[in-house]
Amino acid sequence: MPKNKSHSGAGKRFRVTGSGKILREKAGKRHNLEKKPSKVTRRMTGTVEVAKNDVARAKKLLGR
């Protein structure tokens, strides 16, 4: 059986923790920041866990 290649884009977007959770960056903090309230830009910082429904797809893309 051949090995599965991991999706190179998914490898850059997701991170797997030691306990096996998949983390992602929050969206929307790349451009047009002058128009957004500082409250919104603060909310977009940091990482969050991938949604429960998307975990299986993310694991498949990561080759796990």
N, C-alpha and C positions, 0 to 999 in steps of 0.2 A: 504494500500500500504506500503510495507516495505521500510525502509530507504536505501539509496545507500551508500555503504562503499567507502571511498576515497582511492585512490591508495597510499600505504604508501611510495613508491619510489618517486612518483610525489610530495607528500607533502614535501619531503626533498629537492627536486630540484627547485620547483617554490615558489614564494612569491607573494601575492596579495597586491597591494597598496590600499590606502584608496579610490582612485577614481575607483578602479576595474581593473586596468591594471595588467598583469601578468609578473613578472620579472624572469629572469634566469641568472645564472652565465655563463660566456664565457668559452668555452671548450679549453683544451690543455695546462693548466698551472699546471699540476700535476707532471710530470716527464720529464726527458731528457732536463732540462733547460740549462745545460751547452752548448749544441749544438745550442740552439736557440739564435738569436740575441736579445739584450736587447730591441731593438725597438719592436720586436714581443711580448716579454713577457709583456712589458708595455701595448701593445694594448689589451692583453688578460685579463687585470685586470678589475674589476668592474662588474656591472650588466647591462643587456640590456633588452628591452622589447621582449616578445615572438613574433615571426612572425605572421602576420595577419592570414595566412592560418592555423596556429597551435593553435590558441586561443581556438577554440571550443573544440578540443580534450583535451587540457590542463584543461579547465574548467570541462569537464566531468570526467577526472581523479581526480580532486580535489573535486569532489562532489558538484559543484556549478551549 
